[in-house]
Amino acid sequence: MRQFLHLAEALSRLGLTVVWFSSDYVFDGLAEAYPDDAPDDAMTTPLNEYGRQKAEVERLLPEVCQGNCLILRLGKVYGTTPGDGSLLDEMATLLLAGREVRAGRDQIFCQIHVEDLAAAVLALQAAGARGLFNLCAPGARSRLDIARLVARTFGAPEGLVRAISLDDLGERFQRPKRVVLETRRLAAMLADMPGLCFRPLEQAAQELADAYAARGRVAELCHVCGAEGLLPLPGLDGLGLVSSDCRPLDFRCQLALCPACGVVQKRVDETWRVVVARIYDEYCIYHQSGGQEQPVFLAGGGACARSDRLLDWALEQADLPEQGRLADVGCGNGGFLRAFAERRPGWRLCGLEWGGRHQEAVLDIPGVAEFSPEGLAGLDDLTNLGGRLDALVLVHALEHLPEPRAALARLHDSLEPGGLLLVLVPDHASNPFDLLIADHCTHFSAGSLRRELVRAGFAVEALAEGTAIAKELAVLARRVERAGPAAPPVLDMPSTTDIAEARQRAEQGVGFLGAVLVQARAAARQAPVGVFGTSIGGVWLAAQLGPAVAFFVDEDEDRVGRELMGLPVLAPGQVAAGATVILPLAPAVAQAVLRRFAPRFPGVRWLVGGSG
């Protein structure tokens, strides 16, 4: 506060008018109304430190500036831009995601749109206004009334709006409950300015709804190529979804197919963006195993970390020098970087992740010199400071990005000519459970992934459909120089047959998932069941069956003995004879598990999901 007052004094000596935004927190909320033509500090009785400091500046600023100041008391300032996080948008965001809005019936305040605020400030300055003004639109509203208005405007169930009292919050931070700002001085000053008016909340709520609707229309376009006319693929919106870190979600979304580029995708609308943002805010990688990377179980027995297996495959395809510079985009807690550092200790490694929760763990890996919490955007700093990279890795990252074509172009530009790109994405054709992952918005096939890489300026050197890692598409591509816009790459565009086959694969996948659920529910009606696997399929099925699930089964030693969703995780040998265990796994994986365990534990009923 002192520093501000010193600055205000210096500005005043230069002949400048100081504008100070105060707050309705200077009041205790006990009076019927608070005029702006009362003595400056006659009614200011703040309840908290924030209000006390605002009130103190209100008192001292006119003296410091010798009257050359404009003090504006505000209630709530809001905008109508989707995602701005202000009053209306905060409520709309929750309602669009189907989440409850808790709103105080006894929290009453005045409001003003940020654009109206800016216009009023300019008008007051132009009119030579000095002193203190309450600045707000006419009329105070309760937070509950505003929440119900937003729900009506957005067509959301008003049952999502829960009326509470501020007393229910039990907050240590005290705030005034009811502050009605009267604007007598403001009205008198602006009486001669008929063009200046403050929009009512009803208009503002509609502006925000229209802005969201405009953004929602983008969801009707393919988020890969931008083509219109997405073909709906029914069925997925009748199934529950899970997050990629294996947590059940109360969320439904639609699946679609682009008739132009042939990519199966989820509709990326505003609700999807809100839900996915919440997923990433709460993300907990490999929580089922205490952060240990998921293993790959080998056909001949045994297991290894997925990163080790992927790196083995990549090194079989290309010779890597002993030194270079590599960045892992979406590095998580550093599984791939750790494996790479052991094989190529001379390389300088960089980790890029969305958020910094794993920064310390990643930077502790030998060879890792840099970390960025900015995700893909962090490539700009890496290349600006250290030059282009020799290799880039995206392990289960590309399918999360709602603009994959732009992402691939950025990756291309971040690599040295001849630089390598290693990509691993799920293959929904062999593993339909990938369709259930809410934050996987793009479901590539081998053909569509190859086409997008070629379009971005890569030469595909190797593409493994489940042979590097089961249920996954692994691609190793090399940057080639673009010949320029006059000579675009020759593209193998999807044919009518390709589109029909893509649709058939997706519809078969959704049908398989529905069959798994029907079969599991039938088995669970007879007796409580166990669920094999603690990843996507297992968590999804357990969430759908609810109390009918008694335990999980897993062969990953890092997961056995823990709890998931409040249920014990057992090793196969710990399952009691006579129990039924459902295998919600990709068909080929389920059959492999059945071959391993059915002969060893014949007393257990092993039920392969979707097998009829």
N, C-alpha and C positions, 0 to 999 in steps of 0.2 A: 504493500500500500504506500509506504513512504517513497519508494522509487517512482511509483506512478505520479504521486503528488509533485515530486521534484521535476519530473518530465513535463507535467501540466504547467507548472510555473514557468519553465523555460519556453514552452510553446506560446504561452500567453505573452511573455516579454517580446516575442517575435511578432506579435499582433495577430496570432492565429486563435480561432475559437476552438476550445476543447470540447469534444462531444464525449459524454460518459454514459454508458448504459448501466443503469441500476436495475433493481429487481423488486418484485413484490414480496420478497423474503425480508424486506426491512420492516414488515408488519407482523403482528401476532395473529391476525385473522379473527379477532374478537369483535371488531367494529362492524357496523352494518355496511359501511362503504368508506373508501379512502379517497378524498378529493385531492387534486393537485394544486388547489389555490389556498390550502391551509398553510400556516407557518411551516417552514421547511422541515423541522424536526419535531413538530408537535405530536405526531401520532406514530412515530417510528419506535416500535418496541420489538426488535427482532428476537427470534427464538433460538438462533444458532449462530455459529461464528461467521458463516458466509454472509448472513443477513447483517450481522454487526459491522463487518468490514464495509459492506455496501452503504450502510447508514452513515458510517463515519466519513466516507468519501463524500457522500451527499452534503454533509455538514461543513466539511473543510474546503471543498473545491471552489465554491464561489469566492471565498476569501483569498485563496491561493491565486486564483485567476483574475481577481479584482472584477468579478462579475462577468468576465468574458468566457462564459461556458454554457453548455447546453446539457442538462441532466435529464435523461429519459428513463422513466421507470417502466419496466416491461413485465408482462406475465409470461405466458408460454409463447415462444416463437416457433413457428412450424413452416415446413415447405410442402410442396406437392410433387416432388421428384421421386420416382420409385427408387428405393434403396437409400434415401437420405437419412433414415433413422430418426427423424423428428416425430412429433406427437402423432400425427395421423398415420404416417408410414410405419411406425413401430406397431401400431394396432393392426394395420392392414397386413403386415408381414406375418404376424401370428395367426390371423384369421385365414389367410390364404394357405397356411400350412395345416389348418385344422386344429390349431392349438388354442387353448383358453386364454382369454384376456381378462385379467383381474383389474377391475376399475373401481375407484373409490366413489361411492355415492356422496360422501361428505367432503371430497376434495374439489373445491370450486374456485375457478380462476378465470381471468381474461386471457385473450389470445390475440395474435396478429400474424398474418402471413409475412414471411421474410421479405418478399418483394414489396408488399405494402409498407413495411417498416422502412425499407430503403427509400421509397418514394416520399414518405413522410419526413424523414430526416432531411432530404434534399429541399423539400418545400419549406420546412422550418428554418433551415439555414438561409435560404433565399429571402425569406421574410424578415430576417434579422432577429429571430427569436433567441432569447437568452433566459436562463433560469431553469426551473424544474417543470417537467410535464409528465403526466401519465400517458403512455402511448400504447393504445390497444384498440381493437375493434369494439364496437358497442356490444354490451351484454356479456355477463359471465356465465359459464357453463360448467357443469360437473364433469369429471373425467368419465363417469358412468354414462352420462348422456352422450358424450362425444363417441365413446366406444360403440354404443348402440347405433349411433348415426353412421359410423364407418361400416358396421356390420350390415345395415340395411342397404347402404350405397353399393357395397361389394356383393350383395346377395348371399352373405354368409349367415349361417344359423345364429339367431340372437342368443340361443342357448350357450354359445361359446363365450358370451360375455357374462362374467361372474361379478355380481355386485359385492363389494367389500367395504369396510370402513378403514380409514387410515389407522385406527386403533388396532386393527387385526394384524398389521405388519410388525408391530413390536420393534420398530426401528429406534435405534439410539439417536439417529439424526432427526431432530424435531423440525417440523415444517408447519407453516400456517395452513389451516384447513380451508378457510373461506376468505378469499381476498377479492373484493369487487373494487376495481379501479375506476373512479369517476374522472372524466376527461374534460372538465369545464374550460381550463386554460387552452387545451388543444383545440376544442371546438370553436372557441372565440378566435383563435389565431388562424384557423383554417376555414373560417366561414366564407371568406372571399375567394376560396380555391375550390369551386364546385367540381373540378375534374379529379380531385383527389378523394378517393373513397376506399373503404376497407371491405374486402370481400367477406361475405358470411361463411360460416363453417360448412353449410350445406353445399355451397358452390365449390369450396376448396376440396371437400371430400369427393365430389363428382370429378373435379379436375384430376385428382390422384387416381380415381378408378379408371378414367379415360386413358391416362398415361400407362397404367398397368395393362389395360386392354390392348393398347397399341403395341406394347412389348409382347403381349401374349400372341398377337397375330404372327410374330416372328416364329413362334413354335410351329406354325403350319408350313414353314419352309424347312428343307433339309439343312441340318446344321453342319453337314460335311461340304456339300456343293452349292447350297443355296437354291436348289430347284423347288418349284411349287408342286403341289399335288401329292403330298405324302399319302401312301396307301396304308390305311389302318390295318393292324393285325390284332384281331380281337382275342380276348382270353386272359391276357396278363393282368388287366385291371381287376380281375376277379380273384387274384392270388395276392397273398401278403408278400412284402419285400423285406430284404435285409440290407444292411450297409456292408461295404467291402471289408470292414473290420469285424464282421460277423456279429452284428447286433440286430435283433428284430425291430421292424419299424411299423408303425401304424400309418401306412402311406400306400396309395395306389397310383399307378401311372399307366399311360398307354404306350403300346409298342407300334412302330410304323416301319414302312419300307420305302426308300426313295426309288422311284421308277427311273431316275436318271443315272445315279451312280451305283445303285444296287446295294446300298448300305442299310442294314437293319439298325434301328435306333429307337431310343426313347424320345418322347416329345419333350424338348427342353423349353418348358414354359416357366412362368414366374414361380409357380408353386414348387416345381422341381428345383429351381435354383435356391429357394429358401430352405428346402429340406436338405439339400446337399451341403449348403453352407453350414447348417447345424451339425451334420455328420462330421464334417472336417473340424469344426470347433471342438468336438468331443472325441476325436479319433484316438484310438488306442490300439496300436499295431500289435498283432499276435498276443493279445491279452490272455488267450486260452493257455498259452505256454510260458507266461511270464516274460514275453518279449523275444523268445527264441524263434528263429525263422522256421517256417513250415518245411518239413522234409519232403523229399520225393522218394517214394517207395519203389525199389527196383524190381524188375520182373524176376530176377534170379535170387531175390531175397536181399535183405538189408535195406538201408536208406542212406541218403545223403542230403545236404542242404540244397534247396532249389537253385541258389546262386552258383554253387559249385558245379551242378549239372549243366546249367546254362553256359557257364564259362568254358567248361570242357568242350561243349558243342561248338562254341564260337571259335575256340583256338584250333579246332579241327578244320574249320573253314578258311581261316586266314592266319597268316604269320604276323605276329605283332612284334615290333622291335622291342628292345630292352628298355627304351626310354620313350616318353611321350607325355601327353597331357589328356586326361579323360575326365568327363563330368557325367555324373549319374543324376538324371532329372527325375525327381520323385524317389529319392534315395532311402526314404523311411529311416530306420535306425542303422543303416549302413551295411546291410547284409552283403550286397554285391560288391561294394567298395572293399569290404574286409577280405572277401575271396580274391578279388583282383590284386590287392596289395600283396597277398602271399605269392601269387604267380608272377607278378611283374613289379618287384619292389622298387625299380628305378623310375616308375611313372609318377608324375605329379597328379594327384587326384582332387576332385572337387565334388562336393555334395550339394545338391539343390533340392529343397523340400518346401512345401507350402506350410509355413510356420516353423518356429524354432525350437520345438519341444525336444528334438533329438540332436540339437547342435553339438552339445558337449560330447555325446557318445560318438558322433560321426568324426569330430575333430580329433578324438583320441585314437582313431585308426591310423596306423603307420602309413605315411605317404599322403594323407589327406591334408592339404594345405589351406583349403578354402571351403567355406560353407555359406550358402545363401538361403534365407527363409522366404525368398520371393518366388520360389518355384521356377517356372519357365522364364519369367522376367529376369531372373538372376543371371541368365546367359549374357545379357548386355554388359553387365559390369565385368564378368569374366573375360569376355572377348575384348572389351575396350581397354582393360588394364593389362591383360596378358596375351592378347592375340587369339587367333582362332585355335580350336581344339583339334586333336588328332582322333579322338573317339568320343562318341556320345552313347549313353545307355538309357533306355526307358523300359523298366521292368514293371509291368502292370501300371502304367501311367497314361499312355495314349488314349485308352478307352474311357478315361475320366474327363477328357478335355472336350468341351462343347464346340470348339473350333479346331478340329484336328488338322485341317488343311493349312490353316495359318500357322499352326504349331510346327508342322513338318517344314514349311518354308523357313521358319526361324531356325530350326535345327540345321537345315542345309546351309544357311548363311553363317552359322557359328562354327562350321567345320572347315578345316584346311581342304584344299582340293585333294581328292583321294581319301579323305577322312572317312572313318567307319561309323556306322550307326547300327546299334544292336537294339532290337525291339522285341518285347515279349508281351503278347496280349492273349486273353482267353479265347477259346474257340467254342462258340455256343453250339456249333453243329455237333461236336462230340461231347459237350458238357452243357446241356440246357439250363443247368442251375445258374449259369452266368447271367441269364436273362432276369433273374430275381434280384440282382445287385442294383440297388437304386442309383448309386452314383456311377455306375457304368452306363454312360449314355450312348456309346457307339459300339456296336457289336460287329466287328470286322469278320469277313471271311478271308480265306487265303487270296482269292482273286481281288476283292476290294482293297485289301491292304497293299497288295502289290501295285495296283493301279495308282493308289494315292502316293506311294513312294516314288514311282516313276514320274508322276505329274510334278512332284516337288523337286525333281532333279537328282534322284538317286538311281543307281544301278543295283538291282537286287542280285546278290551273289549267292545267297542260299536262303531257302524258306522251308522250314520243317513243320509239317502238320502233325503234331503229336509225337514225333519221333525224337525230338530233343527232350521235351517234357510232355508227359501225357496231358491231354486236354488243352494244350496251349499251341499258339502259333508263334514260332521263333523266326525272326528275320534278321539277316545280316546284309546290310546295304552299304554302298560306297558313294560318296558324293562325286558327281560328275559335273563338269562345267556346262551351264546352260548356254545354248547358242544365241540366246537373246529372244525377245518377243517375236521377231520375224520368223523364227524357226522353233516353234514350240515342240516339246517332245512328242513322239509318235505314241499315242495312247491306244491301248487295247480296251475299247469301251465295252461295257456289259451289253450282251445281246438280250433279245427278248427271252431266250431260253435261260440265260443267267439270272434274269430278274425273277422268272417263274420258279427257278430252283431255289433262289434265296428266300422267296416267300414260303415255299414248301418246307424248307429246313426250319425256318422260324416257327411256322404253324405246328410242325411236328414236335418241336421243342416245347412249345406251350402245352400242346396236348399231352406230351409225356409228363410234364409237371402236374397237370391236372389228374392224370392217372395215378401218379405216385400218391397224391393226397387222398384220392378216393380209396385206394387200397389200404393206406395207412389208417385211415379213419375206421375202415371195416375191421381191421385187426385190433385196433385200440378199443373197440366196443366190447371185445371178448375179455380182455384183461389188460392191465398196464403193460406198456411195451418199453423197450430200450431203443435208442437211436444210435446208429453207427456213424461216427464222424462228428467232429466239433467245429467244422468250418461252415461254409455257406449252406449246403444242403441240410446238414444236421440241425443247425440253428433255425433255419426256416421251418423245417418240419416240426421241430419241437414247439415252436411258437404257434403253429397251426393246431397242433393236437392238445396243447395246454396240459392240464393235470393228468391226462392219460399217459404221459411220458414219465417213467420212473427213474431213468438213468441214461447216461451217454456211454458209448463204447468207443475207444480209440486205441490205435497201436503206437501212437507217438508217446514215447516215454516221458517227454516233457509235459504232456497234458494229463496223463494218467495220475490219479490221486488228487486232482484239483476239483473244483466245482465250476459248473457253467450253468447259468440261469437258475442257480439254486439247487442243481442236481449233481450227483457225484459222477465223475468220469472214471469208468472202469477199464481195465485191460480185458481183452477177449477171454483170457483164462479165468477172469473173476466173475463172469456171467453165470448165474445159477442155471442148472439144468431145468428144462421146461420153459424157460423164458423165451419171449419173442423179441428178436432184434431186427429192426427195419434198416435197410441200407439205402438211404437217399443219396445215391452217388451216380455219377455218369455211368451209363450202361456198361462200358468196357471195364471201368474201374470196379464196379460192383461185382462183375463176374470174376475178376481177378481176386478180390477179397474173399468171395465165396469159395473159390478153389483153395485158398490158403487156410481158411478157418473151419469150413464145414466138416472136413475129414477129422480135424483135431478135436473139435467140440461138437460131436454129433447130437448131444442132448439139447443143444440150443436150436431153436427154430430161426433160421436165417432167412429173412424175407427181402428179396431184391425188389426195391421200389420200382413200380411201373411195369413189372413183369407179368402182371395179370394173375 
